[in-house]
Amino acid sequence: MPTALIADDEPPLARALAAELASLWPALQIVHTARHGLEAAERIGALQPDLAFLDIQMPGLTGLEVAQGIEGPTRVVFVTAYDEFAVEAFEREALDYVLKPVKTERLQRTIERVQRSLLQPAADEGALLAALKRLVPVAGSSSAAPEHLRWVRASQGELTHQVPVDEVLFFRADDKYTCVRTASAEHLIRTPIAELASQLDPTVFVQMHRSTIINLAHLAGTRRDEASRLFLRIKGHAHELPVSRAYVHLFKAM
């Protein structure tokens, strides 16, 4: 019996999708419905479903980030509210998607495509994700590249801290918040990791896990254990940080 996970921060849409799937694909078992990206990533890793229906825009982690961190055989169908122009681009790349609001005829075609895919070896997810990332700016593109982020504003009660970005050791997604870690303090902000990644200088800040971005200026060294897993040592931080296999290639030269 094939299994699936649904991830969407809008419960009515998640329930509607689950109902449509139950009608069109009775043999499919929905093993979990996640409310945000971090929950989806954790449950996919634990349950290893055959299929994940991932909303692209979710708090904590986007559907793209969740998919990039999948290390098992789970296939991905992206759920998107993009307009027909973007959907046509998905079609040209032969990607699976469901357009919000869900239409029965389109979902049926997606199910047929997924059923064929489950009978074949897993496709190259890297190509799929690269294509999707090219499409993301279509929904809200800006002609001029934004200036890299220099400060982070973090509120704590009546106080607002102005944290210089170059003092940040790493950013880590934490449920509805993002943890901003410096050598002397920890702050919480509501800006999602995906949004931060687009604002930070990519030559300084590098993603090492689906939920973590580190500042290379504070990198003290690396270590591999007996299973060849890579860990990073950060100046001013007592604990090593594990690098997800999806991002190990970014640190090969270190």
C-alpha positions as CSV (number, residue, x, y, z in Angstrom):
1,M,0.0,0.0,0.0
2,P,1.6,3.3,-1.0
3,T,1.9,6.0,1.7
4,A,1.9,9.8,1.5
5,L,2.4,12.8,3.7
6,I,0.7,16.2,3.2
7,A,2.3,19.4,4.3
8,D,0.3,22.7,4.2
9,D,0.0,25.5,6.7
10,E,-3.6,26.0,5.7
11,P,-5.6,23.1,7.3
12,P,-8.7,23.5,5.1
13,L,-6.6,23.1,2.0
14,A,-4.8,20.1,3.5
15,R,-8.1,18.5,4.3
16,A,-9.5,19.2,0.9
17,L,-6.4,17.6,-0.8
18,A,-6.7,14.6,1.5
19,A,-10.3,14.1,0.6
20,E,-9.6,14.3,-3.1
21,L,-6.8,11.8,-2.8
22,A,-9.1,9.4,-0.9
23,S,-11.6,9.6,-3.7
24,L,-9.2,9.3,-6.6
25,W,-6.6,7.0,-5.1
26,P,-8.3,4.8,-2.4
27,A,-5.2,2.6,-1.9
28,L,-3.1,5.6,-0.9
29,Q,-2.6,5.9,2.9
30,I,-2.0,9.4,4.3
31,V,0.4,8.8,7.2
32,H,0.7,12.3,8.4
33,T,-0.4,15.9,7.8
34,A,2.2,18.6,8.7
35,R,1.4,22.2,9.5
36,H,4.8,23.6,8.6
37,G,8.1,22.8,6.9
38,L,10.0,21.7,10.0
39,E,7.4,19.2,11.0
40,A,7.2,17.9,7.4
41,A,11.0,17.4,7.3
42,E,11.0,15.6,10.6
43,R,8.1,13.3,9.7
44,I,9.4,12.5,6.3
45,G,12.7,11.4,7.8
46,A,10.9,9.3,10.4
47,L,8.1,7.8,8.3
48,Q,9.8,7.6,4.9
49,P,6.5,7.8,2.9
50,D,6.5,7.0,-0.7
51,L,5.1,10.4,-1.6
52,A,5.1,13.9,-0.1
53,F,2.6,16.7,-1.1
54,L,4.5,19.8,-0.1
55,D,3.2,23.3,-0.1
56,I,5.9,25.6,-1.5
57,Q,5.3,28.5,0.9
58,M,5.3,27.3,4.5
59,P,6.7,28.8,7.8
60,G,9.9,27.4,9.1
61,L,11.0,25.7,5.9
62,T,9.6,26.1,2.4
63,G,8.6,23.0,0.4
64,L,11.7,23.5,-1.7
65,E,14.0,23.3,1.4
66,V,12.1,20.3,2.8
67,A,12.5,18.5,-0.6
68,Q,16.2,19.4,-0.8
69,G,16.8,17.8,2.6
70,I,15.0,14.5,1.8
71,E,17.6,11.7,2.0
72,G,15.3,8.7,1.4
73,P,13.2,7.5,-1.6
74,T,10.3,9.8,-1.0
75,R,8.9,11.3,-4.2
76,V,7.7,14.9,-4.1
77,V,4.6,16.7,-5.5
78,F,4.7,20.4,-5.0
79,V,1.5,22.3,-4.1
80,T,1.5,25.8,-5.5
81,A,-0.6,28.9,-5.8
82,Y,1.4,30.1,-8.8
83,D,-0.4,31.4,-11.9
84,E,-0.8,29.5,-15.2
85,F,2.4,30.9,-16.6
86,A,4.5,29.3,-13.9
87,V,2.5,26.1,-14.1
88,E,3.3,25.9,-17.8
89,A,7.0,26.1,-16.9
90,F,6.5,23.2,-14.5
91,E,5.0,21.3,-17.4
92,R,8.0,22.0,-19.6
93,E,10.3,20.6,-16.9
94,A,8.0,17.5,-16.5
95,L,7.5,18.2,-12.8
96,D,4.7,17.1,-10.6
97,Y,2.6,19.8,-9.0
98,V,-0.9,20.5,-7.7
99,L,-2.3,24.0,-8.3
100,K,-4.4,25.6,-5.5
101,P,-7.3,25.3,-5.3
102,V,-7.1,21.6,-6.2
103,K,-8.9,20.6,-9.4
104,T,-10.0,17.0,-9.7
105,E,-8.9,16.6,-13.3
106,R,-5.4,18.0,-12.7
107,L,-4.9,16.0,-9.6
108,Q,-5.9,12.8,-11.5
109,R,-3.2,13.5,-14.0
110,T,-0.7,14.0,-11.2
111,I,-1.7,10.8,-9.6
112,E,-1.2,8.9,-12.8
113,R,2.2,10.4,-13.3
114,V,3.2,9.6,-9.7
115,Q,1.9,6.0,-10.0
116,R,4.1,5.5,-13.1
117,S,7.1,7.1,-11.2
118,L,6.7,4.7,-8.3
119,L,7.3,1.8,-10.6
120,Q,10.6,3.4,-11.8
121,P,13.9,4.3,-10.0
122,A,13.9,7.7,-8.3
123,A,14.4,10.7,-10.7
124,D,17.1,13.2,-10.3
125,E,15.7,15.5,-7.5
126,G,18.5,17.9,-8.0
127,A,17.3,18.8,-11.5
128,L,13.7,19.2,-10.2
129,L,14.8,21.5,-7.4
130,A,17.0,23.6,-9.7
131,A,14.0,24.1,-12.0
132,L,11.7,25.1,-9.2
133,K,14.2,27.6,-7.8
134,R,14.3,29.3,-11.2
135,L,10.5,29.6,-11.0
136,V,10.3,31.0,-7.5
137,P,11.0,34.7,-8.5
138,V,8.2,34.5,-11.1
139,A,5.6,35.0,-8.4
140,G,7.2,38.2,-7.0
141,S,10.2,39.1,-9.0
142,S,12.3,42.2,-8.5
143,S,14.5,43.5,-11.3
144,A,17.2,44.9,-8.9
145,A,19.2,42.5,-6.7
146,P,18.7,43.5,-3.0
147,E,21.6,44.7,-0.9
148,H,22.9,42.0,1.4
149,L,21.4,42.1,4.9
150,R,23.6,43.9,7.5
151,W,21.5,43.9,10.6
152,V,18.8,41.7,12.2
153,R,16.2,43.2,14.4
154,A,15.1,40.9,17.3
155,S,12.4,41.9,19.8
156,Q,12.4,40.7,23.4
157,G,9.6,42.1,25.5
158,E,9.9,45.9,25.3
159,L,13.5,45.7,24.0
160,T,14.6,45.5,20.3
161,H,18.1,44.3,19.7
162,Q,19.9,45.4,16.6
163,V,22.2,42.4,15.9
164,P,25.0,42.9,13.3
165,V,24.9,40.1,10.8
166,D,28.7,39.7,10.8
167,E,28.4,38.7,14.5
168,V,26.0,35.9,13.8
169,L,27.5,32.4,14.2
170,F,24.5,30.7,12.6
171,F,20.8,30.9,11.9
172,R,18.6,27.9,12.7
173,A,14.9,27.4,12.0
174,D,12.9,26.6,15.2
175,D,9.2,25.9,14.6
176,K,7.6,29.3,14.0
177,Y,10.8,31.3,14.7
178,T,14.4,31.5,13.5
179,C,17.1,31.3,16.2
180,V,19.9,33.9,15.7
181,R,23.0,32.7,17.5
182,T,25.9,34.9,18.3
183,A,28.9,34.2,20.6
184,S,27.2,35.9,23.5
185,A,23.5,35.6,23.0
186,E,20.6,33.9,21.3
187,H,17.7,35.8,19.7
188,L,14.4,34.7,18.1
189,I,13.0,36.3,14.9
190,R,10.0,35.5,12.7
191,T,11.9,35.7,9.4
192,P,11.9,32.3,7.7
193,I,15.2,30.7,6.9
194,A,14.4,30.8,3.1
195,E,13.8,34.5,3.3
196,L,17.1,35.1,5.2
197,A,19.0,33.0,2.7
198,S,17.9,35.3,-0.1
199,Q,19.1,38.4,1.8
200,L,22.4,37.1,3.1
201,D,25.8,37.3,1.3
202,P,26.2,33.8,-0.2
203,T,30.0,34.1,-0.1
204,V,29.8,34.4,3.7
205,F,26.6,32.5,4.7
206,V,26.3,28.9,3.6
207,Q,23.4,26.4,4.2
208,M,24.7,23.3,5.9
209,H,21.3,21.7,6.8
210,R,17.7,22.3,5.6
211,S,17.2,24.4,8.8
212,T,20.6,25.9,9.4
213,I,22.8,28.6,7.8
214,I,26.3,29.2,9.1
215,N,28.6,32.2,8.9
216,L,31.9,31.0,7.4
217,A,33.8,33.8,9.0
218,H,33.3,32.0,12.4
219,L,34.1,28.5,11.1
220,A,36.9,27.0,13.3
221,G,37.3,23.7,11.6
222,T,35.7,20.4,10.4
223,R,35.6,16.8,11.6
224,R,34.5,13.5,10.1
225,D,33.5,10.6,12.3
226,E,33.9,6.9,11.6
227,A,30.8,6.9,9.4
228,S,32.2,9.8,7.3
229,R,29.6,12.2,8.6
230,L,30.8,15.8,8.5
231,F,30.7,18.1,11.5
232,L,31.5,21.8,11.7
233,R,33.2,23.6,14.7
234,I,32.2,27.2,15.2
235,K,34.2,29.8,17.1
236,G,32.3,30.9,20.2
237,H,30.0,27.9,20.2
238,A,30.6,24.8,22.4
239,H,28.9,22.2,20.2
240,E,29.7,20.8,16.8
241,L,27.0,21.2,14.1
242,P,26.3,18.2,11.8
243,V,26.2,18.8,8.0
244,S,23.3,17.2,6.2
245,R,24.4,14.9,3.3
246,A,22.5,17.2,0.9
247,Y,25.0,20.0,1.7
248,V,28.3,18.1,2.3
249,H,29.5,19.0,-1.2
250,L,29.6,22.7,-0.3
251,F,32.4,22.0,2.3
252,K,34.6,19.5,0.3
253,A,37.3,22.1,0.0
254,M,37.4,22.7,3.8
